[in-house]
């Protein structure tokens, strides 16, 4: 029994080293961890995306001038459909769609307020007061722009949801 205490902890004392002799090699180090939350798929060129977002902002602008309040939603649906094909991640595409809606409704709102000298500020104050916000024109404009962003985000979500995912290769 004393000989076993002397062998305890010494290399090769319990025949564990013979596995290598039978042709079983030592496992190599694991591959380095690369975190990713989406498949590695091809993405469309950024210039095409920028042109599409600019076209969407211009369409929203034209719709805002014509009184078509639902155009941010329609542009968001189109962006969601195109994004499923192009493959941009949602954390990149959704802020871009929000910026598209903000520019599409914000610029004509500023343009009409500054150029036409119409009482849009008074209307914005009334909208803000009716909405329970402070009765300032900035709060009314912010609420209007928030509605455009929410419409575009909901449309983007719907466009992504109805488009099938590409087949895995």
DRENGU-87928 format. One record per residue (C-alpha): residue number from 1; residue in one letter; x, y, z. Coordinates in pm, 1 decimal, m for minus. Example, Ala and Ser with C-alpha at 12.3 -4.5 7.8 and 13.67 -1.06 7.14 Angstrom:
<r><n>1</n><res>A</res><c1>1230.0</c1><c2>m450.0</c2><c3>780.0</c3></r>
<r><n>2</n><res>S</res><c1>1367.0</c1><c2>m106.0</c2><c3>714.0</c3></r>
REM end
This chain:
<r><n>1</n><res>X</res><c1>0.0</c1><c2>0.0</c2><c3>0.0</c3></r>
<r><n>2</n><res>X</res><c1>287.7</c1><c2>234.2</c2><c3>50.0</c3></r>
<r><n>3</n><res>X</res><c1>400.2</c1><c2>181.6</c2><c3>m308.7</c3></r>
<r><n>4</n><res>X</res><c1>67.7</c1><c2>309.2</c2><c3>m438.1</c3></r>
<r><n>5</n><res>X</res><c1>105.9</c1><c2>629.0</c2><c3>m236.7</c3></r>
<r><n>6</n><res>X</res><c1>446.5</c1><c2>679.2</c2><c3>m395.8</c3></r>
<r><n>7</n><res>X</res><c1>297.2</c1><c2>636.1</c2><c3>m746.9</c3></r>
<r><n>8</n><res>X</res><c1>12.3</c1><c2>877.3</c2><c3>m677.1</c3></r>
<r><n>9</n><res>X</res><c1>28.2</c1><c2>1179.8</c2><c3>m906.8</c3></r>
<r><n>10</n><res>X</res><c1>323.8</c1><c2>1055.9</c2><c3>m1111.9</c3></r>
<r><n>11</n><res>X</res><c1>309.1</c1><c2>1045.2</c2><c3>m1489.6</c3></r>
<r><n>12</n><res>X</res><c1>211.3</c1><c2>710.9</c2><c3>m1642.4</c3></r>
<r><n>13</n><res>X</res><c1>130.3</c1><c2>545.6</c2><c3>m1313.1</c3></r>
<r><n>14</n><res>X</res><c1>m232.2</c1><c2>466.5</c2><c3>m1396.8</c3></r>
<r><n>15</n><res>X</res><c1>m199.9</c1><c2>371.5</c2><c3>m1765.5</c3></r>
<r><n>16</n><res>X</res><c1>m373.3</c1><c2>686.3</c2><c3>m1884.6</c3></r>
<r><n>17</n><res>X</res><c1>m79.7</c1><c2>768.1</c2><c3>m2107.3</c3></r>
<r><n>18</n><res>X</res><c1>m124.8</c1><c2>452.8</c2><c3>m2316.5</c3></r>
<r><n>19</n><res>X</res><c1>m419.0</c1><c2>597.9</c2><c3>m2510.1</c3></r>
<r><n>20</n><res>X</res><c1>m175.3</c1><c2>792.1</c2><c3>m2725.5</c3></r>
<r><n>21</n><res>X</res><c1>10.5</c1><c2>476.6</c2><c3>m2802.1</c3></r>
<r><n>22</n><res>X</res><c1>m306.0</c1><c2>322.0</c2><c3>m2947.4</c3></r>
<r><n>23</n><res>X</res><c1>m338.3</c1><c2>594.4</c2><c3>m3214.9</c3></r>
<r><n>24</n><res>X</res><c1>m567.1</c1><c2>836.0</c2><c3>m3037.8</c3></r>
<r><n>25</n><res>X</res><c1>m410.7</c1><c2>1178.7</c2><c3>m3067.9</c3></r>
<r><n>26</n><res>X</res><c1>m438.0</c1><c2>1474.2</c2><c3>m2837.5</c3></r>
<r><n>27</n><res>X</res><c1>m720.0</c1><c2>1708.7</c2><c3>m2922.8</c3></r>
<r><n>28</n><res>X</res><c1>m604.6</c1><c2>2042.4</c2><c3>m3058.4</c3></r>
<r><n>29</n><res>X</res><c1>m704.3</c1><c2>2375.6</c2><c3>m2915.2</c3></r>
<r><n>30</n><res>X</res><c1>m1060.8</c1><c2>2485.9</c2><c3>m2985.4</c3></r>
<r><n>31</n><res>X</res><c1>m1116.4</c1><c2>2739.9</c2><c3>m3262.3</c3></r>
<r><n>32</n><res>X</res><c1>m1130.7</c1><c2>3103.4</c2><c3>m3151.1</c3></r>
<r><n>33</n><res>X</res><c1>m1475.3</c1><c2>3228.3</c2><c3>m3053.5</c3></r>
<r><n>34</n><res>X</res><c1>m1626.5</c1><c2>3476.8</c2><c3>m3295.5</c3></r>
<r><n>35</n><res>X</res><c1>m1961.7</c1><c2>3601.6</c2><c3>m3167.5</c3></r>
<r><n>36</n><res>X</res><c1>m2227.7</c1><c2>3661.8</c2><c3>m3429.6</c3></r>
<r><n>37</n><res>X</res><c1>m2598.4</c1><c2>3702.3</c2><c3>m3396.3</c3></r>
<r><n>38</n><res>X</res><c1>m2686.9</c1><c2>3643.4</c2><c3>m3759.0</c3></r>
<r><n>39</n><res>X</res><c1>m2582.8</c1><c2>3423.8</c2><c3>m4044.3</c3></r>
<r><n>40</n><res>X</res><c1>m2298.0</c1><c2>3546.5</c2><c3>m4257.4</c3></r>
<r><n>41</n><res>X</res><c1>m2486.4</c1><c2>3635.5</c2><c3>m4572.5</c3></r>
<r><n>42</n><res>X</res><c1>m2408.5</c1><c2>3868.5</c2><c3>m4855.6</c3></r>
<r><n>43</n><res>X</res><c1>m2526.7</c1><c2>4220.9</c2><c3>m4810.7</c3></r>
<r><n>44</n><res>X</res><c1>m2626.2</c1><c2>4463.8</c2><c3>m5079.7</c3></r>
<r><n>45</n><res>X</res><c1>m2403.0</c1><c2>4761.2</c2><c3>m5151.2</c3></r>
<r><n>46</n><res>X</res><c1>m2439.3</c1><c2>5054.7</c2><c3>m4916.9</c3></r>
<r><n>47</n><res>X</res><c1>m2475.6</c1><c2>5298.1</c2><c3>m5206.5</c3></r>
<r><n>48</n><res>X</res><c1>m2788.0</c1><c2>5116.3</c2><c3>m5327.2</c3></r>
<r><n>49</n><res>X</res><c1>m2930.2</c1><c2>5131.9</c2><c3>m4976.7</c3></r>
<r><n>50</n><res>X</res><c1>m2857.7</c1><c2>5503.5</c2><c3>m4949.7</c3></r>
<r><n>51</n><res>X</res><c1>m3023.4</c1><c2>5571.9</c2><c3>m5284.4</c3></r>
<r><n>52</n><res>X</res><c1>m3327.2</c1><c2>5366.6</c2><c3>m5181.9</c3></r>
<r><n>53</n><res>X</res><c1>m3354.9</c1><c2>5551.6</c2><c3>m4850.9</c3></r>
<r><n>54</n><res>X</res><c1>m3322.2</c1><c2>5885.1</c2><c3>m5029.7</c3></r>
<r><n>55</n><res>X</res><c1>m3595.3</c1><c2>5780.5</c2><c3>m5273.6</c3></r>
<r><n>56</n><res>X</res><c1>m3812.2</c1><c2>5675.3</c2><c3>m4977.9</c3></r>
<r><n>57</n><res>X</res><c1>m3755.1</c1><c2>6008.5</c2><c3>m4804.0</c3></r>
<r><n>58</n><res>X</res><c1>m3849.1</c1><c2>6194.4</c2><c3>m5124.1</c3></r>
<r><n>59</n><res>X</res><c1>m4162.4</c1><c2>5979.5</c2><c3>m5160.1</c3></r>
<r><n>60</n><res>X</res><c1>m4259.2</c1><c2>6053.1</c2><c3>m4800.0</c3></r>
<r><n>61</n><res>X</res><c1>m4189.8</c1><c2>6422.5</c2><c3>m4862.9</c3></r>
<r><n>62</n><res>X</res><c1>m4420.3</c1><c2>6422.6</c2><c3>m5164.2</c3></r>
<r><n>63</n><res>X</res><c1>m4684.0</c1><c2>6236.1</c2><c3>m4969.9</c3></r>
<r><n>64</n><res>X</res><c1>m4661.4</c1><c2>6481.5</c2><c3>m4680.8</c3></r>
<r><n>65</n><res>X</res><c1>m4711.3</c1><c2>6773.3</c2><c3>m4918.7</c3></r>
<r><n>66</n><res>X</res><c1>m5007.3</c1><c2>6593.9</c2><c3>m5080.8</c3></r>
<r><n>67</n><res>X</res><c1>m5156.9</c1><c2>6503.9</c2><c3>m4742.7</c3></r>
<r><n>68</n><res>X</res><c1>m5096.4</c1><c2>6129.9</c2><c3>m4761.8</c3></r>
<r><n>69</n><res>X</res><c1>m5014.6</c1><c2>6065.3</c2><c3>m4397.4</c3></r>
<r><n>70</n><res>X</res><c1>m4969.4</c1><c2>5687.0</c2><c3>m4442.8</c3></r>
<r><n>71</n><res>X</res><c1>m4666.1</c1><c2>5702.6</c2><c3>m4674.4</c3></r>
<r><n>72</n><res>X</res><c1>m4404.8</c1><c2>5643.8</c2><c3>m4397.5</c3></r>
<r><n>73</n><res>X</res><c1>m4574.1</c1><c2>5309.8</c2><c3>m4333.0</c3></r>
<r><n>74</n><res>X</res><c1>m4570.2</c1><c2>5219.9</c2><c3>m4704.0</c3></r>
<r><n>75</n><res>X</res><c1>m4204.2</c1><c2>5321.0</c2><c3>m4735.4</c3></r>
<r><n>76</n><res>X</res><c1>m4124.0</c1><c2>5112.3</c2><c3>m4426.5</c3></r>
<r><n>77</n><res>X</res><c1>m4295.0</c1><c2>4808.5</c2><c3>m4580.7</c3></r>
<r><n>78</n><res>X</res><c1>m4091.6</c1><c2>4854.9</c2><c3>m4899.4</c3></r>
<r><n>79</n><res>X</res><c1>m3771.0</c1><c2>4888.9</c2><c3>m4696.1</c3></r>
<r><n>80</n><res>X</res><c1>m3854.5</c1><c2>4572.8</c2><c3>m4500.1</c3></r>
<r><n>81</n><res>X</res><c1>m3916.1</c1><c2>4376.6</c2><c3>m4819.0</c3></r>
<r><n>82</n><res>X</res><c1>m3593.4</c1><c2>4504.9</c2><c3>m4973.3</c3></r>
<r><n>83</n><res>X</res><c1>m3398.3</c1><c2>4444.3</c2><c3>m4655.2</c3></r>
<r><n>84</n><res>X</res><c1>m3489.9</c1><c2>4076.9</c2><c3>m4641.4</c3></r>
<r><n>85</n><res>X</res><c1>m3346.1</c1><c2>4042.8</c2><c3>m4991.2</c3></r>
<r><n>86</n><res>X</res><c1>m3040.9</c1><c2>4264.8</c2><c3>m4932.0</c3></r>
<r><n>87</n><res>X</res><c1>m2959.6</c1><c2>4109.2</c2><c3>m4594.6</c3></r>
<r><n>88</n><res>X</res><c1>m2879.8</c1><c2>4410.9</c2><c3>m4377.7</c3></r>
<r><n>89</n><res>X</res><c1>m2910.2</c1><c2>4351.6</c2><c3>m4006.8</c3></r>
<r><n>90</n><res>X</res><c1>m3208.0</c1><c2>4503.2</c2><c3>m3831.0</c3></r>
<r><n>91</n><res>X</res><c1>m2993.3</c1><c2>4700.4</c2><c3>m3588.8</c3></r>
<r><n>92</n><res>X</res><c1>m2848.6</c1><c2>4884.9</c2><c3>m3889.3</c3></r>
<r><n>93</n><res>X</res><c1>m3153.6</c1><c2>4905.0</c2><c3>m4114.0</c3></r>
<r><n>94</n><res>X</res><c1>m3412.0</c1><c2>5014.4</c2><c3>m3856.2</c3></r>
<r><n>95</n><res>X</res><c1>m3232.6</c1><c2>5339.0</c2><c3>m3759.5</c3></r>
<r><n>96</n><res>X</res><c1>m3184.7</c1><c2>5410.8</c2><c3>m4130.3</c3></r>
<r><n>97</n><res>X</res><c1>m3558.0</c1><c2>5364.1</c2><c3>m4190.4</c3></r>
<r><n>98</n><res>X</res><c1>m3631.5</c1><c2>5591.1</c2><c3>m3892.7</c3></r>
<r><n>99</n><res>X</res><c1>m3399.6</c1><c2>5856.5</c2><c3>m4038.6</c3></r>
<r><n>100</n><res>X</res><c1>m3577.4</c1><c2>5819.7</c2><c3>m4372.2</c3></r>
<r><n>101</n><res>X</res><c1>m3914.3</c1><c2>5885.3</c2><c3>m4208.1</c3></r>
<r><n>102</n><res>X</res><c1>m3773.0</c1><c2>6170.7</c2><c3>m4001.8</c3></r>
<r><n>103</n><res>X</res><c1>m3629.8</c1><c2>6339.1</c2><c3>m4309.8</c3></r>
<r><n>104</n><res>X</res><c1>m3938.0</c1><c2>6265.6</c2><c3>m4517.6</c3></r>
<r><n>105</n><res>X</res><c1>m4178.6</c1><c2>6432.8</c2><c3>m4276.2</c3></r>
<r><n>106</n><res>X</res><c1>m3944.5</c1><c2>6672.2</c2><c3>m4097.6</c3></r>
<r><n>107</n><res>X</res><c1>m3807.0</c1><c2>6860.7</c2><c3>m4395.3</c3></r>
<r><n>108</n><res>X</res><c1>m4145.0</c1><c2>6952.0</c2><c3>m4549.7</c3></r>
<r><n>109</n><res>X</res><c1>m4272.5</c1><c2>7046.1</c2><c3>m4205.5</c3></r>
<r><n>110</n><res>X</res><c1>m3981.5</c1><c2>7285.5</c2><c3>m4158.7</c3></r>
<r><n>111</n><res>X</res><c1>m4008.6</c1><c2>7406.3</c2><c3>m4518.4</c3></r>
<r><n>112</n><res>X</res><c1>m4379.9</c1><c2>7485.1</c2><c3>m4493.5</c3></r>
<r><n>113</n><res>X</res><c1>m4336.3</c1><c2>7654.1</c2><c3>m4157.5</c3></r>
<r><n>114</n><res>X</res><c1>m4047.9</c1><c2>7872.8</c2><c3>m4272.3</c3></r>
<r><n>115</n><res>X</res><c1>m4138.2</c1><c2>7944.8</c2><c3>m4634.4</c3></r>
<r><n>116</n><res>X</res><c1>m4517.3</c1><c2>7973.2</c2><c3>m4638.3</c3></r>
<r><n>117</n><res>X</res><c1>m4546.6</c1><c2>8181.3</c2><c3>m4320.9</c3></r>
<r><n>118</n><res>X</res><c1>m4854.7</c1><c2>7981.7</c2><c3>m4228.7</c3></r>
<r><n>119</n><res>X</res><c1>m4963.3</c1><c2>7933.2</c2><c3>m3866.9</c3></r>
<r><n>120</n><res>X</res><c1>m4829.1</c1><c2>7576.6</c2><c3>m3843.9</c3></r>
<r><n>121</n><res>X</res><c1>m4678.1</c1><c2>7662.0</c2><c3>m3506.7</c3></r>
<r><n>122</n><res>X</res><c1>m5022.5</c1><c2>7742.6</c2><c3>m3365.4</c3></r>
<r><n>123</n><res>X</res><c1>m5159.0</c1><c2>7414.8</c2><c3>m3500.3</c3></r>
<r><n>124</n><res>X</res><c1>m4863.4</c1><c2>7227.8</c2><c3>m3349.8</c3></r>
<r><n>125</n><res>X</res><c1>m4927.6</c1><c2>7391.4</c2><c3>m3011.5</c3></r>
<r><n>126</n><res>X</res><c1>m5291.1</c1><c2>7284.0</c2><c3>m3022.5</c3></r>
<r><n>127</n><res>X</res><c1>m5194.3</c1><c2>6927.6</c2><c3>m3120.2</c3></r>
<r><n>128</n><res>X</res><c1>m4944.3</c1><c2>6913.3</c2><c3>m2835.5</c3></r>
<r><n>129</n><res>X</res><c1>m5196.9</c1><c2>7048.5</c2><c3>m2585.9</c3></r>
<r><n>130</n><res>X</res><c1>m5462.0</c1><c2>6800.9</c2><c3>m2698.5</c3></r>
<r><n>131</n><res>X</res><c1>m5208.8</c1><c2>6520.5</c2><c3>m2671.0</c3></r>
<r><n>132</n><res>X</res><c1>m5132.7</c1><c2>6607.5</c2><c3>m2309.1</c3></r>
<r><n>133</n><res>X</res><c1>m4786.2</c1><c2>6745.1</c2><c3>m2385.7</c3></r>
<r><n>134</n><res>X</res><c1>m4656.0</c1><c2>7091.8</c2><c3>m2302.4</c3></r>
<r><n>135</n><res>X</res><c1>m4835.4</c1><c2>7342.8</c2><c3>m2523.3</c3></r>
<r><n>136</n><res>X</res><c1>m4535.9</c1><c2>7436.9</c2><c3>m2737.2</c3></r>
<r><n>137</n><res>X</res><c1>m4486.9</c1><c2>7411.5</c2><c3>m3110.2</c3></r>
<r><n>138</n><res>X</res><c1>m4172.3</c1><c2>7199.7</c2><c3>m3062.2</c3></r>
<r><n>139</n><res>X</res><c1>m4370.7</c1><c2>6937.0</c2><c3>m2871.1</c3></r>
<r><n>140</n><res>X</res><c1>m4630.6</c1><c2>6924.1</c2><c3>m3149.1</c3></r>
<r><n>141</n><res>X</res><c1>m4363.5</c1><c2>6888.9</c2><c3>m3416.1</c3></r>
<r><n>142</n><res>X</res><c1>m4184.9</c1><c2>6621.0</c2><c3>m3211.4</c3></r>
<r><n>143</n><res>X</res><c1>m4510.0</c1><c2>6426.8</c2><c3>m3172.2</c3></r>
<r><n>144</n><res>X</res><c1>m4572.1</c1><c2>6449.2</c2><c3>m3547.0</c3></r>
<r><n>145</n><res>X</res><c1>m4222.7</c1><c2>6323.3</c2><c3>m3625.8</c3></r>
<r><n>146</n><res>X</res><c1>m4256.5</c1><c2>6045.6</c2><c3>m3368.7</c3></r>
<r><n>147</n><res>X</res><c1>m4573.2</c1><c2>5927.9</c2><c3>m3543.5</c3></r>
<r><n>148</n><res>X</res><c1>m4380.1</c1><c2>5913.3</c2><c3>m3873.3</c3></r>
<r><n>149</n><res>X</res><c1>m4099.7</c1><c2>5710.9</c2><c3>m3714.2</c3></r>
<r><n>150</n><res>X</res><c1>m4342.7</c1><c2>5466.1</c2><c3>m3553.1</c3></r>
<r><n>151</n><res>X</res><c1>m4526.0</c1><c2>5421.7</c2><c3>m3883.5</c3></r>
<r><n>152</n><res>X</res><c1>m4201.1</c1><c2>5351.5</c2><c3>m4069.4</c3></r>
<r><n>153</n><res>X</res><c1>m4080.5</c1><c2>5108.5</c2><c3>m3801.1</c3></r>
<r><n>154</n><res>X</res><c1>m4411.9</c1><c2>4919.4</c2><c3>m3806.0</c3></r>
<r><n>155</n><res>X</res><c1>m4401.0</c1><c2>4903.8</c2><c3>m4185.4</c3></r>
<r><n>156</n><res>X</res><c1>m4041.7</c1><c2>4781.8</c2><c3>m4176.9</c3></r>
<r><n>157</n><res>X</res><c1>m4137.1</c1><c2>4508.6</c2><c3>m3931.0</c3></r>
<r><n>158</n><res>X</res><c1>m4429.0</c1><c2>4401.4</c2><c3>m4149.9</c3></r>
<r><n>159</n><res>X</res><c1>m4210.5</c1><c2>4394.3</c2><c3>m4460.1</c3></r>
<r><n>160</n><res>X</res><c1>m3955.1</c1><c2>4176.6</c2><c3>m4283.1</c3></r>
<r><n>161</n><res>X</res><c1>m4225.0</c1><c2>3948.2</c2><c3>m4143.5</c3></r>
<r><n>162</n><res>X</res><c1>m4403.5</c1><c2>3869.2</c2><c3>m4470.2</c3></r>
<r><n>163</n><res>X</res><c1>m4088.8</c1><c2>3804.3</c2><c3>m4672.7</c3></r>
<r><n>164</n><res>X</res><c1>m3959.2</c1><c2>3446.6</c2><c3>m4650.3</c3></r>
<r><n>165</n><res>X</res><c1>m3607.7</c1><c2>3389.1</c2><c3>m4529.8</c3></r>
<r><n>166</n><res>X</res><c1>m3353.1</c1><c2>3286.4</c2><c3>m4789.7</c3></r>
<r><n>167</n><res>X</res><c1>m3274.4</c1><c2>2914.9</c2><c3>m4798.3</c3></r>
<r><n>168</n><res>X</res><c1>m2966.9</c1><c2>2805.8</c2><c3>m4607.2</c3></r>
<r><n>169</n><res>X</res><c1>m2687.8</c1><c2>2681.7</c2><c3>m4827.2</c3></r>
REM end
